[in-house]
Amino acid sequence: MLHAVVLLIGDELLAGEVRDLNGPYFAEHLTACGFQVQAIQVLPDITEAIVQGVRHALGVCNLLVVCGGLGPTSDDRTTEAVVLALGRDLLLNGAQWERIRQIFASLRGQEPPPGNEKQATIPQGAEILHNALGTAPGYVTEEGDCIVAVLPGPPRENQPMFQTELLPWLERNRPGRSKQVTRVFRVFGLAESEVGSRLLPLEARYPNVRVGFQFHFPEILAKLRGTSNDPETLDRASDELKERLAPHVYGSGDAMLPAVLGRELSSRALRIVTAESCTGGLAAKLLTDTPGSSAWMEMGFVTYSNAAKEGILGVPAHLLQKHGAVSEAVVLAMLNGAFERSSADVGLAITGIAGPDGGTPEKPVGTVWIAWGGRGRLKTQTYRFGWDREYNRLISAWAAMYHLVQDVLAA
């Protein structure tokens, strides 16, 4: 396994003035390229701190990615520190300096200020990584067994450079690396501890596969990490994971539950209607966030008050009086009323007490009734969620969509 370290340079990161978007990006893509990321470290714009960070990383990794501090101002000290750490000389790259001059001539009609010259100055022996979206080029060099790649800080510049410059360089100079493959399975309706317990035997059964978990409310992501050299083992582990977590694995990869439900509706030429109370249209919002939802989303009703439930969805007053708004009878009446007022084939309805107020001993905060299904074949489920208002609403919407996608798949 090849090891990588990422150094992020910038006082603004340490001060919390700028949100770090580079660390997660490089960690994800370096992992996919076959590197195990050992550390992501944020360093200040202090030359000695950067020198120490580079020297330490050289002894523990095969690839060091340094990001940031390549600008034209006095606090941009990364290249200065890199040459000190490597014991190299600084050289002006004539082609890059001419490129910078042409950029200034085109955009400003003038020569660049003196500070920009240092953006074309790189360590002796380094190769340029071209930057199509900014003045600062990156560069890559080798020091012993370690590759050192230095990239500018803005993500809109360094992420394209990573894909079009650094990765091809690695393929040319370090061919044949085994790539790490990560398969993500999306799980709903199980606690993280339960998912972990069910998957505990997998690593022993498949020694070349690592199992990982990520709490991503309101779902759990179960991850299998293997190598491109052994896809058969990863296939077997994936099949067993789905068996052990059935029926709670609703999908895999990047597609989240609303998109999965939309995909299944679209493939069957079905249209959906929603009727919501405590979620205030959140389920409809999540569904219509999905590109292409106009192909399968019919309409949504938000009936927060009892009067709205009666006047808009036709929920009988005697049901509200006898059972209360948060009840099986009312949630069924809401969904039936939505069907009567639409041409949808399937639907979902939600009514509950999101909190923080409004609960009673019989119906505490977090009590939610959900109905789902097609015309004439509705099902219901009650829950008592124990989260805050935001999470109670979100998990209620997800629970309704989860039940409906299972129902659609089983039909």
Buried (B, 14 or more C-beta within 10 A) or exposed (E): EBBBBBBBBBBBBBEEEBEBBBBEBBBEBBBEBBBBBBBBBBBBBBBEBBBBBBBBBBEEBBBBBBBBBBBBEEEBBBBBBBBBBBEBEBBEBEEBBEBBBEBBEEEEEEEBEEEBBBBBBBBEEBBBBEBEEBBBBBBBBEBEEBBBBBBBBBBEBBBBBBEEBBBEBBEEEBEEBEEBBBBBBBBBBBEBEBBBEBBEEBBEEBEEBBBEBEEEEBBBBBBBBBBEEBEEBBEBBBEBBBEBBEEBBBBBEEBBBBBBBBBBBBEBEBBBBBBBBBBBBBBBBBBBEBEEBEEBBBBBBBBBEBEBBBEBBBBBEEBBEEBBBBBBBBBBBBBBBBBEBBEBBBBBBBBBBBBEEBBEEEBBBBBBBBBBBBEEEBBBBBBEBEBEBEBBBBBBBBBBBBBBBBBBEEE
